[in-house]
Amino acid sequence: MAFFDRLKAGLSKTKNAVMGQIDELFKSFVKIYEDLLEELEELLISADVGFNTTDEILGKLRERIKDERLTGSEEAKQALKEIMREMIGEYEPVSYGEKPHVMLIIGVNGVGKTTSIGKISAQLKSEGKRVIAAAADTFRAAAVEQLTVWCERADVEIVKHNSGADPAAVVYDAICASKSRKADVLIIDTAGRLHNKKNLMDELAKINRVISRELPNSSRETLLVLDATTGQNAINQAKEFKNAADITGLILTKLDGTAKGGIVFSIKKELGIPVKYIGVGEQIDDMRPFDADAFIAAIFD
């Protein structure tokens, strides 16, 4: 099954539960009335698009209706689709520079950091890139073992220490391995929680210092993993991490497990951080770089 087909299947809950209702809403109105827009507002909010984002979408839709003198509901639906596509913005791909390119993967426990690393590693491996993963989440029970299993599935190398080891030491050894083995990409797993938030942020800062010292010219991404099923709580998590880390992109997981795929729009509006990868299933090839056009097509068409 092609990824676009898996994307459509993965987003079926959002499409059927929300966008399907929007489609029926526009079909039930031959002409544009304020009642239509009010019901549309309720549907968008229920899809986790968010209050502020929904307000902006409807404001732009009202402007289009007025400026273009739209009268039919199908015209309004097309305008809505175009507005929501524009709101996501253009795809900002992961930027590869001097080798090894570094991906620092952060996020709270349970959002899918380790599985995301495995899936992204497999995708990069399929593109001919040599990938090394660093098991720097040494505090969570079985985290190293879990990453080892995913690296075996993806057929990529892993650098690891025993549980409880210094994460920065793991990163240092992984950097040395990446240099000696001429790896294209180094992906670093990190702890989602230590004793408190300060400890976690101090640990991330320590890891970043090691990367900056040992790979001063390498390109780097700090990717925050968010669980789409947690809705607006995911945005709150992102705001917390944004205060302590220079996040360059988001990985949105478990979009297949929620009817609230509108979180994509809310995230862009509230955070201004691009979504770089999305996951729509449990298989190793069910994660891909985010494609805004494909996303809109999957939920509207």
Secondary structure in CASP SS format (residue, H / E / C, confidence):
PFRMAT SS
TARGET T0000
AUTHOR 0000-0000-0000
METHOD secondary structure of the structure
MODEL  1
M C 1.00
A C 1.00
F H 1.00
F H 1.00
D H 1.00
R H 1.00
L H 1.00
K H 1.00
A H 1.00
G H 1.00
L C 1.00
S H 1.00
K H 1.00
T H 1.00
K H 1.00
N H 1.00
A H 1.00
V H 1.00
M H 1.00
G H 1.00
Q H 1.00
I H 1.00
D H 1.00
E H 1.00
L H 1.00
F H 1.00
K H 1.00
S H 1.00
F C 1.00
V C 1.00
K E 1.00
I C 1.00
Y C 1.00
E H 1.00
D H 1.00
L H 1.00
L H 1.00
E H 1.00
E H 1.00
L H 1.00
E H 1.00
E H 1.00
L H 1.00
L H 1.00
I H 1.00
S H 1.00
A C 1.00
D C 1.00
V C 1.00
G C 1.00
F H 1.00
N H 1.00
T H 1.00
T H 1.00
D H 1.00
E H 1.00
I H 1.00
L H 1.00
G H 1.00
K H 1.00
L H 1.00
R H 1.00
E H 1.00
R H 1.00
I H 1.00
K H 1.00
D H 1.00
E C 1.00
R C 1.00
L C 1.00
T C 1.00
G E 1.00
S H 1.00
E H 1.00
E H 1.00
A H 1.00
K H 1.00
Q H 1.00
A H 1.00
L H 1.00
K H 1.00
E H 1.00
I H 1.00
M H 1.00
R H 1.00
E H 1.00
M H 1.00
I H 1.00
G C 1.00
E C 1.00
Y C 1.00
E C 1.00
P C 1.00
V C 1.00
S C 1.00
Y C 1.00
G C 1.00
E E 1.00
K E 1.00
P E 1.00
H E 1.00
V E 1.00
M E 1.00
L E 1.00
I E 1.00
I E 1.00
G C 1.00
V C 1.00
N C 1.00
G C 1.00
V C 1.00
G C 1.00
K H 1.00
T H 1.00
T H 1.00
S H 1.00
I H 1.00
G H 1.00
K H 1.00
I H 1.00
S H 1.00
A H 1.00
Q H 1.00
L H 1.00
K H 1.00
S H 1.00
E C 1.00
G C 1.00
K C 1.00
R C 1.00
V E 1.00
I E 1.00
A E 1.00
A E 1.00
A E 1.00
A C 1.00
D C 1.00
T C 1.00
F C 1.00
R C 1.00
A C 1.00
A C 1.00
A H 1.00
V H 1.00
E H 1.00
Q H 1.00
L H 1.00
T H 1.00
V H 1.00
W H 1.00
C H 1.00
E H 1.00
R H 1.00
A H 1.00
D C 1.00
V C 1.00
E E 1.00
I E 1.00
V E 1.00
K C 1.00
H C 1.00
N C 1.00
S C 1.00
G C 1.00
A C 1.00
D C 1.00
P H 1.00
A H 1.00
A H 1.00
V H 1.00
V H 1.00
Y H 1.00
D H 1.00
A H 1.00
I H 1.00
C H 1.00
A H 1.00
S H 1.00
K H 1.00
S H 1.00
R C 1.00
K C 1.00
A C 1.00
D C 1.00
V E 1.00
L E 1.00
I E 1.00
I E 1.00
D E 1.00
T C 1.00
A C 1.00
G C 1.00
R C 1.00
L C 1.00
H C 1.00
N C 1.00
K H 1.00
K H 1.00
N H 1.00
L H 1.00
M H 1.00
D H 1.00
E H 1.00
L H 1.00
A H 1.00
K H 1.00
I H 1.00
N H 1.00
R H 1.00
V H 1.00
I H 1.00
S H 1.00
R H 1.00
E H 1.00
L C 1.00
P C 1.00
N C 1.00
S E 1.00
S E 1.00
R E 1.00
E E 1.00
T E 1.00
L E 1.00
L E 1.00
V E 1.00
L E 1.00
D E 1.00
A H 1.00
T H 1.00
T H 1.00
G C 1.00
Q H 1.00
N H 1.00
A H 1.00
I H 1.00
N H 1.00
Q H 1.00
A H 1.00
K H 1.00
E H 1.00
F H 1.00
K H 1.00
N C 1.00
A C 1.00
A C 1.00
D C 1.00
I C 1.00
T C 1.00
G E 1.00
L E 1.00
I E 1.00
L E 1.00
T E 1.00
K C 1.00
L H 1.00
D H 1.00
G H 1.00
T C 1.00
A C 1.00
K C 1.00
G C 1.00
G C 1.00
I H 1.00
V H 1.00
F H 1.00
S H 1.00
I H 1.00
K H 1.00
K H 1.00
E H 1.00
L H 1.00
G C 1.00
I C 1.00
P C 1.00
V E 1.00
K E 1.00
Y E 1.00
I E 1.00
G E 1.00
V C 1.00
G C 1.00
E C 1.00
Q C 1.00
I C 1.00
D C 1.00
D C 1.00
M E 1.00
R E 1.00
P E 1.00
F C 1.00
D C 1.00
A H 1.00
D H 1.00
A H 1.00
F H 1.00
I H 1.00
A H 1.00
A H 1.00
I H 1.00
F H 1.00
D C 1.00
END
